[in-house]
């Protein structure tokens, strides 16, 4: 497990962190992987992922 993955699933993440992680995963084209043990965090992740699918990453060239 690399450092990014380990940090990503640590319990110290806020709702905003989960929302941003979901959006980032959508922008990067990664599969949706919400946390399984925390329903609130999973909801925030799903919300961010959904928003990320309909918006473009800030670094994307047009």
SVG drawing of the C-alpha trace seen along z (x, -y; Angstrom):
<svg xmlns="http://www.w3.org/2000/svg" viewBox="-25 -26 29 28">
<polyline fill="none" stroke="black" stroke-width="0.4" points="0.0,0.0 1.6,-3.3 1.5,-6.4 -1.3,-8.1 -3.6,-5.2 -2.8,-4.7 -3.5,-8.4 -6.6,-8.4 -8.3,-5.8 -7.3,-7.1 -10.1,-8.2 -8.8,-11.7 -10.5,-13.0 -13.2,-15.6 -16.4,-15.7 -14.8,-18.3 -11.7,-16.0 -14.0,-13.1 -15.9,-15.4 -12.6,-16.7 -11.2,-13.1 -14.4,-12.0 -14.1,-14.9 -10.4,-14.3 -11.0,-10.6 -13.6,-11.4 -11.4,-14.0 -8.5,-11.4 -10.8,-8.7 -10.4,-6.4 -13.2,-4.1 -15.5,-5.2 -14.3,-3.8 -16.2,-5.3 -15.2,-4.4 -17.2,-1.3 -17.2,-1.8 -18.5,-5.4 -21.8,-6.2 -21.4,-10.0 -17.9,-9.9 -19.2,-7.7 -22.1,-10.1 -19.7,-13.1 -17.3,-11.0 -20.2,-10.1 -21.4,-13.7 -17.9,-14.9 -17.5,-12.1 -20.8,-13.0 -19.8,-16.7 -16.4,-15.7 -18.0,-13.8 -19.9,-16.8 -17.2,-19.4 -13.7,-19.6 -10.5,-19.5 -8.9,-23.0 -5.8,-21.9 -7.6,-20.6 -6.7,-22.5 -9.6,-23.6"/>
</svg>
